Amino acid sequence: MRAPLLAALSFAMIAAGSGACSNPAPGGPTRLLAAAPPAVSAPTPQASSASVADASPPPDVDAGVEAAAPARPGEHWTEAHRSVDACNDECRTSPKPKTYRDPHGSKRKFGYDGYVWVNLAVEREIDGQRRLHCVQVLWPPTEKNNDGKRSLAAKGIKPSWFRLIERTMQRLPWRHLQAVERFVIDDRPLLHGVAPFDRGAPGEDARDGRTVWLNSHLFRDPNHWIHGNYGHYWGYHWQREGVVLGRQGADHDLFSPVLLHEIGHIVNYNVVNGSAGDPTCPKCSEMCGDVGNCKELTQEQREAQCATAYCTGFGHESGTENWAEMYRWFYQGKATRELLEASFPGCYELLAGAGSRSGHNDGLEAPWERGLGQTEGYRKTRWDSCKGQACRSR
């Protein structure tokens, strides 16, 4: 029923360049979507070089075993890492997306049966070998998602959107990015995105702790102020002001701090907690709802525990969003990483490590030291307790 509107999805691929989902071809741009895509069943998982689950503690040296030599600086391959041999139906090479057919049927909550999809390859050399992770990107082929609500994803999606996802994932340790299996851009989230934990009912609920749902607003619109729980904070769709993603080619240098926040939830479950079904936030990011003392605290005391004004979910006082904001700080730029270290050293050390203890960053060099850029400028939160003023260092 969606085929008549698929023509609205067609977009031109860039004729040259090495960016995500560019499809270099002599003689002009090629079309990624030209006709109704063929229906296919769920993609078969591809061969992996390691089958061990990625939910594991940082690779430390056993205290009872003497190390032969100090580990070299940087990220290293371990039994907790996975890599596929090939990324089929990748958006750089696949002529058009395919239609996803859900093996669980079309009625799952948050389901995406009937959406179109491509794979997005993320590559990196680790310990002298090429490593490859495939993440699936899906969106509705018409202007309605599977909840019957309007979606603008099909109308606007283009190679620069895929590039933004790929550039964002490249900032992260391999154990983090491999925990993310798919992005669904269908405008279900009210604002930017949701990354729910595993509900443990795959036949009825698509929320599996490894999928991020996104609103196309993240890709279509510029950065802006957002009202959080305790004031207003700046929503960084990408790191630079005054640019429009839709006008960028497939080889742009933008990344998304907002997307880092959403991935931070997936990392919380799978890497920090070791289970896609465990949404407990790290101790270092706990809010009053986690310790049960909300009624005892003043507004200012509650805010003191927050990285930004978006530090709890709406309707509950857990620190899951607080952790996701701290995670964003760590990977978006040098200034906010230093701010995290100064303001919330426990969460900084959980990622960076301390002394001989390895952190969940796995020794990966900072993105801005690897040529991946960083946020340009930092806008402080405008706190409610200060009558909407930026009265804190953060």
KOLNU-592535 format. One record per residue: z, y, x of N, C-alpha, C, O, CB in turn. Coordinates in steps of 0.1 Angstrom, whole numbers, plus 5000, padded with zeros to 4 digits. Last residue first. Glycine has a CB too. Example, Ala and Ser with C-alpha at 12.3 -4.5 7.8 and 13.67 -1.06 7.14 Angstrom:
2
507149785128507149895137507950005129508050115134505749945141/507849435132507849555123507849675132508549675142509049555113/
//
This chain:
394
534152495281533052405276532552455262531652385257533552265275/536052675285535152655296533952565291532852565298535752585308/536452855254536852755264535752745274534652785273537052615257/535453025234536753065241537152965252538252985258537853085230/533153145218533153045229534253075238534153135249531753055237/534053185184533853235197533853125208534453025206534853345201/534953125158533453115162533153165175531953185178532753185152/537653145159536853225150535453235154534753345153537453365149/538852965174538653095181537753185172537153275177538053075195/538752735159540052795162539952925169540953005168540952695170/535952675161536552725148537952795151538152895145536752615138/534052765190535152685183535652755171535852875170536252665193/531052715202531752825195532752755186532452695175530752915186/530352575234530652555220531352675214532152745221531552435218/527952725256529252675253529452665238528752735230530352765259/524952625270525552715259526852645255526952535251524552725247/523452635301524352565292525052665283525552765287525452495301/520352585320521352675313522252585304521852475300520652775304/518452335316518352465322519152565315518752615304516852515323/519051995324519152105315519152245322519752255332520352095306/516851865349518151875343518051995333517152075332519251905353/514651635368515051765362516451755355517051655356514051805351/513851415382513751405368514251535360514351535348514451285363/514151375409513051455405512751455390511651475385511851405411/516551265416515351175416514151245410513151175407515651045408/518451445411518151415425517051315427516551295438519451355432/518551445384518051565390517751545405517051625411518951685388/519851195380518451215376517851335383516651325387518351225361/521751055408521651155396520251175393519351185402522451285399/521450715415521450855419521250935407520550905398520250875430/523650455405522350525403522450665407523350735403521850505389/525950305405525550365418524150435417523650475427525450265428/526650235379526050135388525450195401524450135406524950055381/527850365359526650425364525950335374524750355377526850555370/530250245355529150195347527850265350526750225345529450205332/531750235388531650275374530450215367529650155374531650425374/533850045410532450085406532550135391533250075383531449975408/536450135431536150075418534750135413534550255413537150115407/537350255453536650135455536150075442535349975442537450035462/537250575439537650495450536750375452535550385453539050455448/535650535408536650605415537150515426537550405424537850655406/532850585386533650505394534650595401534550715401532850425404/531250715367530950735381531750645390531250615402531250875385/532250625342530850615345530650625360529850535366530050725339/534950655344534450535337532950515341532450405342534650535322/535150905354535350795363534950665357534550575364536850785367/534651055331533851075343533950955352532950895356534251205350/536850975315535450935311534450955323533550875324535051015299/538951095331538950955327537550895324537150795328539850925316/538451365332538251285344538151135341537551055348539251315354/537451595316537751465311537551365322536651285321536951435298/537151835331537751845318538251705313539251695306536851905308/535851775355536951865355537751855342539051875342536552005357/533851595348534751555358536051645358537151595359534151565372/532451755330533051635325534151595335535251555331532051525324/531451955347532351995336533151875331534251885328531652065325/529751805363530951865369531951905359533151895361530551985378/527851755343528551645349529851685356530851625356527651565359/527052005337527851935327528451815333529551775328526951905315/525652065361526752155356527652085346528852095347526152285350/523651865363524751875373525951955368527051925370524251945386/522651695332522551795343523851805352524851755348522351935337/522651475316521751575313521651675324520551745326522151645301/524551265321523151245325522251365322521051355327522651125317/527051365312526951305325525451295330525251305342527551155325/526651465286526951555297526651495311526151555320528451595296/526251225273525151315274525351415285524551435294524951395261/528851125274527751055281526551145283525951145293527350925272/530051315258530451305273529351225280529051265292531851235274/528951255234528751385240529051385255528351445263529551485232/529850985230528451015231528051145237527151165245527750995218/532651035228532150965240530650995241530151015253532350815238/532651175204533151245216532651175229532151235238534651245216/531850985187530851095189531351175202530451225209530751185177/534150825187532850765191531850875194531050865204532350675180/536850885181536150955192534850905196534350925207537050965204/537550925146537450845158536650925168535851015165536750715155/538151035121538551105133538451025146539151055155539951155131/535751075093536750995101536951065114536151145119536350845103/534051255082534851175073535751085080536551015074533851095066/531751255108532151325096532851225086532251125082530951405089/533051155139532151145128532651215116533851245115531950995125/533851395165534151285156533051275146532251365144535551305149/532751595180533451495187534051385178534651295183534651565194/531151855182530751735175531451615183530751545191529151715175/531952065198532452065184532051945176532551915165531952185177/532651875229531951975221532451975207533351895204530351965221/534851725237533851785247533151895241532952005247532951665252/538151755225536751745222535951795234536251895240536351825210/540851795225540451665229538851645229538351545233541051555220/541152045215541452035229540951895234540751875246542952045232/540952025187539852065195539952045210538952025217539552215192/543651965181542551865179541351895187540651815193542151855164/544852195188545252075195544151965193543851885202546552025191/543752375169543552395184543852275192543152245201544352515189/544852265146543452275148543052285162542252215167542852395140/547752065154547052185149545552175151545152085158547652315156/548851735145548251825154547651955147547251945136547051755161/549851555128550851615136550251725145550951805151551451515146/547751425116548551515108549551595116550151705111549251445097/546751255136545951375132546851475124546751595126544851335123/547551025149548551145149547851265144548251375147549051165162/546150785155546950795143547850915142548950905135547750675141/544450725175545850705178546750735166547950705167546250805190/542050785163542150655171543650625174544050505175541350665184/542251035153542150915144542350785150542650685144540850925137/542351195175543551175168543551055158544550985156544051295161/540151035199540551145191541851105183542250995184539451195181/539150915231539850895218540251035212540551125219541150815220/538050895255537350985246538050975232537551035222535850945244/539350715271539250845276538650945266538751065268538450845288/539050465258540350535257540250685261540850775255541350475265/535850445241536750435253537950515251537950615245535950475266/535750335207535350425217536250405229537450355228535550575212/534450045191535650115196535250205207534550165217536750015201/532549895179532250035180533450115186533450235185531950085167/531049595185532349665188532149815190531749855200533049605201/528749455184529449475172530749545174531549545164529649345166/527749425209526949515200527749545187527449635180525649455197/530049415236529649355223528949455214529449565212530849295216/531049555258530549415259530149345247530049225247531649335266/531949815260532749715253532349575254533149485252532749755238/529949915278531349945280532249845273533149785279531650085275/527549785268527849795282529349815284529949735292527049905289/527449795240526949675247527449675262527649565267525549675247/528750025229528949895223528649785234529549695236528049875211/527950235247529350215243529650075238530550005243529750315232/525150215245525850185258527350155255527950065261525650295268/524850315219524350175223525050125235525450015236522850175224/525750575223526450485214526150345217526950255217526050525200/523950685242525350665246526150575236527050505241525950805246/521650715227521750605235523150575240523550465242520750625248/522450965215522250845207522350715215522950615211520950855199/522551135238523751115230523650985222524550905221523951235220/519851125247520951065255522251035247522850935249521251165267/518751265226518551125227519451055236519850945234517051105231/519651525233520151465220519851315220520751235216519351525209/518351565258519751545258520251485245521251405245520451675261/515251445265515951485254517451455256517851345255515451415241/512751585288513651475284514551535272514551655270514451415295/509551675301510651695293511451565290510951455290510251755279/507151695315508351655323509651675314510751685320508451745335/504051535303505051645305506351595312506551475313505351705291/501851385298502451375312503451485314503651525325501351375322/500551425275501251295276501851275290502451175293500251185274/501151775268500351655270501251535272502451535270499551675282/502651975242502651915255501651795256501451735246504051875259/502852055216501852125224501752065238500952115246502052275225/505151935206503851895201502651955208501551905207503751935187/507252065219506851935223505451895219504651835226507851835218/507252385230507052305218506552175222505452165229506052375208/509652605246508452505247508452435234509452415227508552405259/511952755248510652825247509452735248508352775250510552925257/514152585271513852665260512452715260511752725270514852785260/514652245280514052375284513752455271513252405261512752365292/515351985274516152055284515752205286516452275293516151985297/515251915239514851895252515552005261516152095256513251905253/517251955219516151855217515451815230515151705233515051915207/520352025220519252025230518251915227518451805231519852005245/522152225200521452095200520252105209519252165206520952065186/525352355206523852375208523152235209523552145216523552455221/527752385180527352345194525852355194525152355184527852205198/530452525162529052515164528752475179529352535188528352645160/533352345149532652465153531152445154530652345148533252525166/534252095145535252195149534552325154535152395161536152145160/532151925138533451915131534352035133535152065124534151785136/529252145139529952015141531252015134531452085124530151995156/526252285132527652295128528252155130527752055124527852345114/524052395158524452295148525952305145526752335154524052145153/521352585171522752575168523052475157522252475147523452705165/518452435187519152515177520652495177521152395183518552485163/515152365200516552365201517252465191516652565188517052395215/512352315177512952365189514552345189515052305178512652505191/510852015162511452155161512152185174512552095182512352165150/509851755164508951865159509452005161508752095162508751835144/511651575174510451595181509651715177508851765185509551465180/513751595155514051595170512751625178512851695188514651455174/512451545131512851685134513151695149512951805155514151725126/512351275127511251345134511451485137510751545146509951325126/515351115134514651205125513551265133513751315144515651305119/515850765142515650905146514950985134514250925127514850915159/517850495151517050555141517050705143518050765146517550525126/518050245175518350385172517350435162516150425164518250475185/519549925181518450005175518950145172520050165167517949935162/521549765187520549785198519449875193518349885200520149655203/523149715166523849765178522849785189523349825200524849675182/521849655142522149545152522849585164523049505174520949465155/520849695111521749755121522349655130523149575126522849845114/519649555090518949575103519749635114519249645125517649645101/520949325069521249455074520549465088520849385097522749485075/520549065061520649165051520649305056520449405049521949145043/520248895082519448875071519448975060518548985052519848745065/522248985100520849015103519948995091518849055090520448945115/525149085100524449015089522949045090522349115082524949075076/526449245119526749095119526049025107526448915104528149065119/526149505124526949465112527149315110527749275101526249525100/526449675154525949555148526849515136528049505137525949435158/526550035151526849905157526349785149525949805137528449895159/523850275149524950205144525250075152524350025159524650165130/522850555157522750435165523950345161524950335168522850475180/520850825143522050735142521850615151520650565152522350695127/519751165147519651025148520950955145522051015144519150985161/519551445136518851395147518651245148517551195148519551435160/520051445104519751545114518951485125517651485124521051605119/520051225087519951365081519651465091518951565088521251395074/517950945092519151025096518951165091517851215090519351035111/515350875083516550835076517750915080518450965071516750685078/513050935097513651045090514850995081515251075072512751125082/511950745113511550735099512350845091512250835078511850605094/511550585141511450725137510950735123509750735120510450805147/513450365158512750375145512750525141513750585138513450285134/513350205188513650335182512750335169511650295169513150455191/514949915204513949985196514350115191515550145190513549895184/516749825223515549745220514549815212513349785213516049615213/518849895249518149955237516849875235516049865244517850105240/519749785271520549755259519849805247520149765236521949815260/518249885292517849745287518649705274518349615267518049645297/519650115298518350125290517949985285517249985274517250185299/521950015311522050095299520750095291520750065279522350235303/521049875333521849805323521949885311522149825300523249775329/519750085347518949975341519749905330519249865320518349885351/520950415341520950285348520250175340520150185328522450245351/518550685331519750595329519750475338518650425342519850555315/516350825331517450895337518650795338519650825345517951015328/514450695316514350685331515550745338515850715349513050755336/514850775290515350645294515350635309516250565315514550535288/513451025290514951025288515550885293516550895299515251035273/510850945294511451035304512951035303513751045313510951175303/510450795270510350735283511050815294511850755302508950705287/510650995250511550885250511650815264512650795269511150775240/508651175258509951225257510951105258511951115265510151305245/506351005254506751045268508151105268508851075278505751155273/506350985227506650865235507050905249507950845255505450775235/505551245222506851195216507251075224508451065228506651155201/503051275233504151355239505551305234506551325241503951505236/501351125216501751075229502951145235503751085242500651075239/502651165183501651175193502151135206503351105207501151325193/503351225148503651145160502451155170501251155165503951005157/503051365124503151435136503251355149503051415160504351515136/502851195102501951315103501951385116500951445120502451415092/504751005105503350965106502451085108501451075114502950895093/507151165101506851105114505351065115504751105126507650975116/508151275079507051345085506651285098505851345106507451485088/509151125049509151115063507951185069506851165064509150965068/511051115019509951175027510151155042511251175046509751315023/512150785007512350935010511150985019510550905026513750955017/512150515004511450594994511650744996511250824987511950564980/513150375024514150415013513550505003514150544993515350495020/511150345041511450235032512550255023512850175014511750115041/509450665038510050565046510450455036510150455024511350615053/506350825033507550775027508150665036507350575040507350725013/503850895043504851005042506150955035506851045031504251125036/503050595062502750695052503850805052504650805061502650635038/503950425081502550465082502150565071500950615071501650345080/507050485098506250455086504850495087504550605093506950525074/507450345131507450455122506750425109505850335110506950585129/508850225163508250205149508350335141509250415143508950085142/508850105195508850225187508150205174506950165174508250345195/510549895217509649905206509850035199511050075197509849785196/510549875252511249915240510249935229509250005231512050045243/510649675280509849715268510749755257511649675253508849595264/510949705314511649695301510749745291510149855292513049775301/510649585347509949635335510849605323511249495321508549565334/510549645382511249595370510649655358510149775359512749625371/509349555414509049625401509749565390509649445387507549625399/511549545442510749475432510549565420511449645416511349345428/513349665459512049635464511149565454510049525458512149555476/515649725443515749625454514349575458514149455461516649505450/513649835418514949815422515049695432514449595430515849775410/511450055404511549965415513049955418513750055421510750015427/510650065369511450115380511450005391511349885389512950145376/509450145336509350075349510150145360510450265360507850075354/509050095303509850165312509850085325510349975326511350195307/506650095277507150035290507950135298507550255300505949985298/506750055243506750155254507350095266508550045266507650285249/504749915217505749905228505650015237504550075240505649765235/504450025183503850005196505049975206506250005202503050125202/503949995148504749995160503849975172502749925172505749875160/504550075113503650045124504450055137505450135138502450135124/506349905087506150015096505149975106504849855108507550065102/506849665073505649745069505449865078504449935076505849785055/510349685076509149605073508049685068508249775060509549495062/512649795084511449865088510249775086509249795093511549915102/515949855069514849775073513649855076513449975071514549675062/518349955060517850015072516649935077516249955089518850015083/518849635045519349775047518849825060518949755070520949785045/515949445037517149465045517549615045516749705044516849425059/513749365022514849425015516049455023517149495018515249335004/511649215033511449365031512649435025512649555023510249395023/512348955057511949015044511949165044512349225054512748955033/512948865082514048855072513648915058514448915049515248935077/510748915097511048775093512148755083512248655077511348695106/508749185089510149145091510349005088510148965076511149235084/506049295104506449215093507749145096507849065105505349105090/504449585114505549495116505949425103506049485093506849575121/501149645125502149645114503249545116502949425118501449625100/500349805155500249695146501349715135502249795137500549565154/498350085168499650015165499349895156498349885149500550115159/495550045190496150095178497450025175497549905180495150085166/494949965216494050055210494650115197494250225193492749985206/497249955243496949905229496050005222496450115221498249865222/497850105265496750015266496349965252495149925250497049905275/500050265261499050315270497750235269496650285271499550305285/501750115244501050235239499950295248499150365244501950335234/501449765246502049885251501150005247499949995247502149885266/501049495239500849605229501549735233502149805225501549555216/503349365263502249355255502249465244503249515240502149215248/504449385293504849455281503549465272502749555273505349605284/505749125314504649205309505149275296506049225290503349115306/508049015323506949005332505749095327504949145336506448865332/511149205321510149115315508949115325508849205333509649165301/514549175333513249235334512149145328512249025330512849275349/518049245334516849175328515549245330515549375330517049135313/521249205349520049285347518949185342518849065345519549355359/523349055356523449125344522249205340522149255329524649225344/522948965382522748875371522848935357522348875347523848755372/521349265396522449165395522049065384521049075377523849225392/520049505418519749405408520849295408521349255419518449335410/521449835422521049705427520949605416521549615406521949655438/521250185430521350075420520749945425519749945433520450115407/523050315459522050305449522250185439523150115441520750295456/523950205492523950305481522850275471521750225475523950445486/524649865499523849985502524050075490524250035479522349945504/527949735504526749745496525949875499526549975501527049735481/529149625536529149715524527849725517526749715523529549855530/529149265540528749395545528849495533528749455521527349395551/530649055530529949035543529649175549529749195561528748955542/533849085515532349115515531849105529532449155539532149255509/536048845507535748945517534248965517533448875519536248905531/537548795476536448755485536148865495535948985490535248705477/539348895458539748785467538748735476538948635484540148675458/538049095444539149135453539549025463540149045473540349185445/534549095442535849025439536849055449536649055461535548875438/532949405438533249295447534549225443535549295441533249345462/531449475406532349505417532449375426532149265422533749535411/529249575384529349475394530149515406529749575416527949445399/531049665354530249705365530349595376531449545378530649835370/531049395329531649505336530749545348529849465352533049465341/528449355304529249305315529949415322529349525322528549215324/525849285287527149335284528149285294528749175291527649305269/523549155291523749275299525149335297525549425304522749385296/523348805295523548915287523949035295524549025306524648895276/520848635314522348665312522448795304521648895307523048675326/518348575321518748555307520148585304520648565293518448415303/515848725340517248695339517648675325517248765317518148795347/513248785336513548735349515048695350515448635360513248835360/511648685306512548775313512948705326513048585327513848805305/508948695284509648625294510448725302510048835306508748545303/509448855252508648815264509548765275510748785275507848935269/509848775218510448815230509648765242509248655243511848775231/507148835196507948735203508548795215507848855223507048615206/507349065168506849035182507748925188508948935187506849155191/506948955135507749015145507348975159507048855161509248975143/503448935126504848905124505648965135505049035144505048755124/501049185116501549085125502949055122503749135117501349125140/498149335103499549295100499949175110499149085112499849245086/496249585119496449445114497949415113498749455120495749345124/496149925107496449825117496549685111496949675100497649865124/493350095094494550025091494849925101494049845104494549965077/492050305121491950225108493250165106494150165114490750125109/492650445143491450475137491250405123490450455115490250435146/494850555167494750505153493450535147493150655146495950555145/494150645192495150535191495050475177495350355176496550585194/490950725205491850735193492850615194492450505195491050735180/490450885236490250775227491250785216492350845218490450635235/488751165251489951105246489550985237488550985230490851195238/486051125275486751195265487951105260488050995263485851225254/484850995296484051025285484751095274484251115263483350905280/487150745307486150835310485350875297485250785288485150785320/490550745299489350685297488250785300488250895295489250625283/494050695299492950755306491650675303491650555304493150765321/496250735277495250625278494050685285493050715278494950575264/499750775277498450835279497450715281497850615286498450935292/502250665274501250655263500050735265499350755255501950685251/503650875298503850765289502850775277502650885272505350775283/501250995323502351005314502450885305501550805303502351125306/499251035341499950915342501150915333502050825335500450895356/495851145334497251165336497951035336497450935331497851265325/493351195308493751175322495251205323495851265315492951265331/493051225281491951155289492351135303491651055310490651235288/495451155257495051235268494051155277494251045280496251285276/494451055224495251035236494651115247493451155247495150885240/494751195192494051185204494851155216495951215217493151305207/495751005163495851125172495151085185494950975189497351145174/496150915129495350915141495651035150495751145145493850895138/497550935105498250895117497450915130498050915141498850755116/495850975084496651085088497451065101497951155107497551125078/494850725080494050815087494750935092494450995102492850855079/496750595064496850575078495950665086496150695098496450425082/496750605037497150725044497250705059497650795066498550765039/495950355027495150475025495550595033494650685035495150505010/498050165036496750185043496050305040495450365049495950065041/500250115021500350235030498950265037498850365042501350215040/500049885008500050005000500050135009499850245003501250004991/
//
